[in-house]
Amino acid sequence: MRVFGIALVRSAALAAMLLCLLAGSLAAQNEPDMQLVSKDAEIVAVVGEEDGEGLWIVTADGTSYSVWTPEDLPLEALSAFQQNYKNKEVTLTGDVFKDKFGNLNLFVKTLPTP
């Protein structure tokens, strides 16, 4: 009876280990493509010209960021911001993420108003 109990415990431990490995593998596959680099970062940069790719900024050291805004921000507000600040320095605050290609993305909650 004792041998049966030890075999049962070993089988349960092996099953638990396999489930943990499987769960870890699934979690790695579902990992988002974006990696948080900095939270609530304050970026001072020049707003780029409209190029069909959306809003982007470039810092004094040449680092480029795509700027992402909340979905509820009206397109008119984004367009006005871009027109008023293009080729001008601005300070934006948000979370910086790096995508799987190494591009930096700045997620802001609001944009400065002129």
C-alpha positions as CSV (number, residue, x, y, z in Angstrom):
1,M,0.0,0.0,0.0
2,R,2.8,2.4,0.8
3,V,4.5,1.8,-2.6
4,F,1.2,2.6,-4.3
5,G,1.0,5.9,-2.3
6,I,4.5,6.9,-3.3
7,A,3.8,6.1,-7.0
8,L,0.6,8.1,-6.8
9,V,2.4,11.1,-5.3
10,R,5.2,10.9,-8.0
11,S,2.5,10.7,-10.7
12,A,0.7,13.8,-9.3
13,A,4.0,15.7,-9.0
14,L,4.9,14.8,-12.6
15,A,1.5,15.9,-13.8
16,A,1.7,19.2,-11.9
17,M,5.2,19.9,-13.4
18,L,3.9,19.2,-16.9
19,L,0.9,21.5,-16.4
20,C,3.3,24.3,-15.1
21,L,5.5,23.9,-18.1
22,L,2.5,24.0,-20.5
23,A,1.1,27.0,-18.8
24,G,4.4,28.8,-19.0
25,S,4.7,28.0,-22.7
26,L,1.2,29.4,-23.4
27,A,1.9,32.5,-21.4
28,A,5.1,33.2,-23.4
29,Q,3.2,32.8,-26.7
30,N,0.5,35.3,-25.6
31,E,3.1,37.9,-24.4
32,P,2.2,41.3,-26.0
33,D,4.5,42.6,-28.7
34,M,5.1,45.8,-26.6
35,Q,7.6,46.0,-23.8
36,L,7.3,48.8,-21.2
37,V,10.5,50.9,-21.2
38,S,9.4,53.8,-19.0
39,K,6.2,54.8,-17.1
40,D,5.1,58.4,-17.0
41,A,8.2,59.6,-19.0
42,E,8.5,63.2,-19.9
43,I,9.8,63.5,-23.4
44,V,11.0,66.9,-24.9
45,A,11.0,66.6,-28.6
46,V,10.2,68.3,-31.9
47,V,6.9,67.3,-33.6
48,G,7.4,65.9,-37.0
49,E,5.6,66.8,-40.2
50,E,2.6,64.7,-41.3
51,D,3.8,61.8,-43.3
52,G,0.7,59.5,-43.5
53,E,2.1,57.3,-40.7
54,G,0.6,59.3,-37.8
55,L,2.1,61.6,-35.2
56,W,5.8,61.3,-34.4
57,I,8.4,63.2,-32.5
58,V,12.2,63.4,-32.5
59,T,14.4,64.3,-29.4
60,A,17.5,66.4,-29.6
61,D,19.6,63.2,-29.6
62,G,17.8,61.9,-32.7
63,T,15.5,59.4,-30.9
64,S,12.2,59.0,-32.7
65,Y,8.9,58.1,-31.1
66,S,5.5,57.3,-32.6
67,V,2.9,59.1,-30.5
68,W,-0.2,57.1,-29.6
69,T,-3.3,58.9,-28.3
70,P,-6.4,57.7,-26.6
71,E,-9.1,56.5,-29.0
72,D,-11.6,59.0,-27.6
73,L,-9.3,62.0,-28.6
74,P,-11.1,63.6,-31.6
75,L,-9.2,63.4,-34.9
76,E,-9.7,67.2,-35.2
77,A,-7.8,67.7,-31.9
78,L,-4.9,65.5,-33.1
79,S,-4.8,67.4,-36.4
80,A,-4.8,70.8,-34.7
81,F,-2.0,69.7,-32.4
82,Q,0.1,68.5,-35.3
83,Q,-0.5,71.7,-37.3
84,N,0.2,74.0,-34.3
85,Y,3.3,72.2,-33.1
86,K,4.9,70.8,-36.3
87,N,8.7,71.5,-36.3
88,K,8.4,73.0,-32.8
89,E,9.6,71.6,-29.5
90,V,7.0,70.2,-27.1
91,T,7.0,68.3,-23.9
92,L,4.8,65.1,-23.8
93,T,4.2,62.8,-20.9
94,G,3.3,59.2,-21.2
95,D,4.4,55.6,-21.1
96,V,7.2,54.5,-23.4
97,F,7.0,51.1,-25.0
98,K,9.4,49.3,-27.4
99,D,7.8,47.1,-30.1
100,K,9.2,43.8,-31.4
101,F,11.0,45.7,-34.1
102,G,12.8,48.0,-31.6
103,N,10.6,51.1,-32.4
104,L,9.7,53.4,-29.5
105,N,6.1,54.3,-28.9
106,L,4.9,57.0,-26.5
107,F,1.3,56.5,-25.2
108,V,0.0,59.8,-24.0
109,K,-3.3,60.5,-22.2
110,T,-3.6,64.1,-23.4
111,L,-1.9,66.5,-25.8
112,P,-1.0,70.1,-24.9
113,T,-3.4,72.6,-26.3
114,P,-2.1,75.7,-28.1
